[in-house]
Amino acid sequence: MLDYVRDAAEIYRQSFATIRDEADLARFPDDVSRVVVRLIHTCGQVDVTEHVAYTDDVVTRTHAALAAGAPILCDSSMVAAGITRSRLPANNEVVSLVADPRAPAMAEKLGSTRSAAAVDLWADRLGGAVLAIGNAPTALFRLLELLDAGAPVPAAVLGGPVGFVGSAQSKDELIARPRGWHLPERHVLVDGEEISGSLFDFGLFFFHNAQELVRRGTATKALVLKRGDLAGKTGTTNDYIDAWFCGYQPTVVAVAWIGFDQPKKLGSGETGGAAALPMWINYMRKALDGVPETYPTAPQGLIRVKPAGSTTEEMIYKENLPDAPAEAPNEPASTVPADEAPAPAASPQ
């Protein structure tokens, strides 16, 4: 007889102990860490920790939604089949409509896939639902399109589509703009009033992106001004009809545009960086003459950090700053959290 571990509980115990021993889970809160451990157990890659993004309280919100009976909406039958029903707290309905007879016609109407069509078919149930997108990038893209168009906001989205086309891009879009339009920004008020958290997140993303465009992107010509407090964005329309550069220093904002009164091509290669940016530079050279370099003050709740390998600082939420490594010993390898234990075997019928 071959010598191998047969006991299910022992297999689980050793598996999760190995994951916690080998994976770097330091940057995750405890509840998110448990989810990441499950992801590693599913895919067999301990370095998946480097590729996981999450939003605050996502696990808490997901637990609350499921406890309240929220449905789980899936993009494929495979994802739906992988959900262990016995662990669901309220006999939650697990829904996948990719095989629905209406899906092919809907897909043709959308000019997309059946997985994307399935999203439209359960769109009326989005509000407060838990979404599991684990197969088709087109499904995640379609979900985000519907949310942008005003569809009800789900409680949580687990976005992990696979494939070689659109997979990374769809997840990047979800990370950059998580669409929590209903969630207020917790740190910054505008004219004394709350603003959308997602809009502020996107603004912060654009702020950093505009700085990088000057430092090493399409607007590096602006470095001729020898200032570190410049940022901006180049723009070019199709067929080189218009070109512009919108840039700023904390005390001055200026936009340079070039084009014809009656639209026609400027010429091949006449981009915002080539045609409009030089005008902006000439203006800012005079406008900023004698103006000292200044940098925006981080709003309360945000801090400035210098990422590893970067020469510049960025602003991040203070609560997202990783904790210093704990001096306490690691969790014993034999310890497996209760919710990582195997599900009880079904009683024979």
C-alpha positions in Angstrom: 0.0 0.0 0.0 1.3 3.5 -0.9 2.3 5.7 2.0 0.3 9.0 1.8 -2.0 11.1 4.0 -5.6 9.9 3.7 -7.3 11.8 6.5 -9.2 14.9 5.1 -8.8 16.9 8.3 -5.1 16.3 8.5 -4.7 17.2 4.8 -6.5 20.5 5.5 -4.4 21.1 8.6 -1.1 20.6 6.9 -2.2 22.5 3.8 -3.2 25.7 5.7 -0.2 25.4 8.1 2.1 25.3 5.1 0.4 28.3 3.5 0.7 30.4 6.6 4.3 29.4 7.0 5.4 30.2 3.5 3.1 33.1 2.4 3.8 36.7 3.2 0.5 37.8 4.7 1.8 40.8 6.7 0.0 43.6 4.8 -3.4 42.1 5.1 -5.9 42.6 8.0 -6.8 39.3 9.7 -10.1 38.9 7.9 -8.7 39.6 4.5 -5.7 37.3 5.3 -8.1 34.4 5.7 -9.5 35.0 2.3 -6.1 35.2 0.8 -5.1 31.9 2.4 -8.1 30.4 0.7 -7.0 31.9 -2.6 -3.6 30.4 -2.2 -5.1 27.0 -1.3 -7.2 27.2 -4.5 -4.4 28.1 -6.9 -1.3 26.6 -5.2 0.8 29.8 -5.4 2.0 31.4 -2.2 3.2 34.5 -4.2 -0.4 35.4 -5.1 -0.2 37.7 -2.1 1.7 40.2 -4.3 -1.3 40.5 -6.7 -4.3 40.8 -4.3 -6.0 44.2 -4.0 -8.9 44.9 -1.6 -11.0 47.7 -0.2 -11.6 48.5 3.4 -14.2 46.4 5.3 -14.9 44.2 2.2 -14.9 41.0 4.3 -17.2 42.6 6.9 -19.6 43.8 4.3 -19.6 40.5 2.5 -20.3 38.6 5.7 -23.1 41.0 6.6 -24.7 40.7 3.1 -24.6 36.9 3.1 -26.0 36.8 6.7 -28.9 38.9 5.5 -29.6 36.4 2.7 -28.0 38.2 -0.3 -27.7 36.1 -3.4 -24.3 35.2 -4.9 -24.2 36.2 -8.6 -21.6 34.3 -10.7 -20.3 34.8 -14.2 -20.1 31.1 -15.0 -21.5 27.7 -14.1 -17.9 26.7 -13.1 -17.7 29.5 -10.5 -21.2 28.7 -9.1 -20.3 25.0 -8.8 -17.2 25.8 -6.8 -19.2 27.4 -4.0 -19.8 25.2 -1.0 -23.4 25.6 -0.2 -23.2 24.1 3.2 -21.0 27.0 4.4 -23.4 29.7 3.4 -25.1 31.3 6.4 -28.6 31.9 5.1 -29.1 29.2 2.5 -28.1 31.9 0.0 -29.1 31.5 -3.7 -26.2 31.0 -6.0 -27.0 32.3 -9.5 -25.3 31.7 -12.8 -27.2 32.5 -16.0 -24.6 31.9 -18.6 -26.5 28.8 -19.7 -29.8 30.6 -19.7 -31.6 30.2 -23.0 -31.8 34.0 -23.3 -28.0 34.5 -23.1 -27.1 33.8 -26.8 -29.6 36.4 -28.1 -28.5 38.9 -25.4 -24.9 38.3 -26.3 -25.6 39.0 -30.0 -27.4 42.2 -29.0 -24.5 43.4 -26.9 -21.9 42.2 -29.4 -20.1 40.4 -26.6 -19.9 37.0 -24.9 -22.6 34.9 -23.2 -20.8 35.6 -19.9 -21.3 39.4 -20.4 -24.9 38.7 -21.4 -25.4 36.8 -18.2 -24.5 39.9 -16.2 -27.3 41.8 -17.9 -29.7 38.9 -17.1 -29.1 39.2 -13.4 -28.5 43.0 -13.3 -31.9 43.6 -11.6 -30.6 41.7 -8.6 -27.3 43.6 -8.2 -28.3 45.8 -5.3 -26.7 44.4 -2.1 -25.6 41.2 -3.8 -22.3 39.4 -3.5 -20.6 39.0 -7.0 -18.1 36.3 -7.9 -16.5 37.0 -11.3 -14.0 34.2 -11.8 -14.0 33.3 -15.4 -14.7 36.0 -18.1 -13.1 39.4 -18.3 -16.0 40.5 -20.5 -18.3 39.8 -17.5 -16.3 42.1 -15.2 -16.1 44.8 -17.9 -19.9 44.6 -18.4 -20.6 44.8 -14.7 -18.5 48.0 -14.5 -20.3 49.5 -17.5 -23.7 48.8 -15.8 -22.5 50.4 -12.5 -21.3 53.4 -14.4 -24.7 53.7 -16.0 -26.4 53.8 -12.6 -27.2 50.1 -11.8 -27.7 49.2 -8.2 -24.4 48.8 -6.2 -23.6 45.3 -4.9 -22.3 44.7 -1.4 -19.0 43.2 -2.8 -17.3 42.1 -6.0 -14.8 39.4 -6.1 -13.0 40.1 -9.4 -10.8 37.3 -10.6 -11.4 36.6 -14.3 -8.8 34.6 -16.1 -7.5 34.4 -19.7 -5.0 36.2 -22.0 -7.3 38.9 -23.3 -8.7 41.6 -21.0 -8.1 39.7 -17.7 -5.4 42.1 -16.3 -7.2 45.2 -17.8 -10.6 44.4 -16.3 -9.1 43.8 -12.9 -7.0 47.0 -13.1 -10.1 48.9 -14.0 -11.9 47.5 -10.9 -8.9 48.4 -8.7 -8.5 51.9 -10.0 -12.2 52.7 -9.8 -14.0 50.3 -7.5 -17.4 52.1 -8.1 -18.4 52.4 -4.5 -20.3 55.5 -5.4 -22.5 55.1 -2.3 -19.5 55.2 0.1 -18.4 58.6 1.4 -14.8 59.7 1.5 -13.7 59.5 5.1 -10.9 62.0 5.1 -11.7 65.0 2.9 -14.7 67.4 2.8 -15.4 69.8 0.0 -17.0 73.0 1.2 -17.8 71.2 4.4 -19.7 68.4 2.7 -19.0 64.7 2.1 -18.0 63.6 -1.4 -18.0 60.2 -3.1 -15.1 58.0 -1.9 -14.6 56.6 -5.4 -14.4 60.0 -7.0 -11.8 61.1 -4.5 -9.8 57.8 -5.0 -9.9 58.4 -8.7 -8.8 62.0 -8.2 -5.9 60.8 -6.1 -5.0 58.3 -8.8 -5.0 61.0 -11.4 -2.9 63.3 -9.2 -0.2 60.7 -9.0 -0.5 59.8 -12.7 -0.2 63.4 -13.7 3.1 63.7 -11.8 4.4 60.5 -13.4 3.6 61.8 -16.9 5.9 64.7 -16.4 8.7 62.7 -14.7 8.8 59.7 -17.1 5.8 59.8 -19.5 4.6 61.8 -22.5 5.3 65.2 -20.9 9.0 64.8 -19.9 9.8 67.9 -22.0 8.5 69.9 -19.1 11.5 68.8 -17.1 13.4 71.6 -19.0 11.8 74.0 -16.4 13.9 72.2 -13.8 11.1 72.0 -11.2 9.8 69.1 -9.2 6.3 70.4 -8.6 4.9 70.1 -12.1 2.2 67.7 -13.2 -0.1 67.3 -16.2 -1.8 65.3 -18.9 -1.2 65.3 -22.7 -4.1 64.6 -25.0 -4.5 63.9 -28.7 -7.7 63.1 -30.6 -8.0 60.6 -33.4 -6.3 61.4 -36.6 -4.4 64.3 -34.9 -7.3 66.7 -35.2 -6.7 68.3 -31.7 -3.7 68.3 -29.4 -3.5 69.7 -25.9 -1.7 69.7 -22.6 -3.3 70.5 -19.3 -0.8 71.0 -16.6 -0.4 72.6 -13.2 1.9 73.7 -10.4 0.1 74.1 -7.0 -0.4 77.8 -7.6 -0.9 77.9 -11.4 -3.0 75.9 -13.8 -2.7 76.3 -17.5 -4.1 74.5 -20.6 -2.5 74.7 -24.1 -4.6 73.6 -27.1 -3.8 73.6 -30.8 -6.2 72.8 -33.7 -8.1 74.4 -36.5 -11.5 76.3 -36.3 -12.8 73.9 -38.9 -11.5 70.4 -37.9 -8.8 69.0 -40.0 -5.6 67.1 -39.4 -2.7 68.9 -37.8 -0.3 66.4 -39.3 1.1 63.0 -38.5 2.8 62.9 -35.1 1.3 66.2 -33.9 0.5 64.9 -30.4 -0.2 66.8 -27.2 3.3 66.2 -26.1 4.8 67.4 -29.4 2.5 70.3 -30.5 0.8 71.7 -27.3 3.3 71.1 -24.5 6.0 73.5 -25.9 3.4 76.3 -25.7 2.6 75.4 -22.1 6.3 75.3 -21.2 6.9 78.8 -22.6 3.9 80.2 -20.7 4.9 78.5 -17.4 8.5 79.6 -17.7 7.3 83.2 -17.3 4.3 82.5 -15.0 6.5 80.7 -12.5 9.5 83.0 -12.7 10.5 83.7 -9.1 7.8 81.3 -7.7 9.4 78.8 -5.3 8.7 75.1 -5.6 5.7 74.2 -3.6 3.9 70.9 -2.9 0.3 70.2 -1.8 -0.1 69.4 1.8 -1.5 66.0 2.5 -5.1 66.2 3.7 -5.8 64.9 7.2 -5.9 61.2 7.2 -3.4 60.9 4.3 0.4 60.7 4.6 3.3 61.1 2.2 5.4 58.0 1.5 8.2 57.2 -0.8 7.6 53.7 -2.4 10.5 51.4 -2.7 12.5 52.1 -5.8 10.9 55.5 -6.4 12.5 58.9 -6.1 9.3 60.7 -5.4 6.7 60.7 -2.7 3.0 59.7 -3.0 0.0 60.3 -0.8 -1.8 57.2 0.6 -4.4 56.6 3.3 -2.8 56.5 6.7 -4.6 53.2 7.5 -3.1 51.6 4.5 0.4 52.0 5.7 1.8 48.5 6.5 2.4 47.8 10.2 5.9 47.3 11.4 6.9 43.6 11.5 5.7 42.1 14.7 8.3 40.8 17.1 6.1 38.0 18.4 6.7 34.5 17.1 4.8 33.3 14.0 1.6 31.5 14.4 2.3 27.8 15.2 2.3 25.7 12.1 -0.2 23.3 13.7 -2.8 26.0 14.2 -5.6 26.3 11.6 -8.4 28.9 12.1 -11.7 27.3 12.6 -13.2 28.7 9.4 -10.4 27.0 7.4 -11.3 23.5 8.7 -12.9 21.1 6.2 -16.6 21.2 5.8 -18.3 18.4 7.7 -19.0 15.4 5.5 -22.6 15.0 4.3 -24.6 12.3 6.1 -25.2 9.2 3.9 -28.8 9.2 2.5 
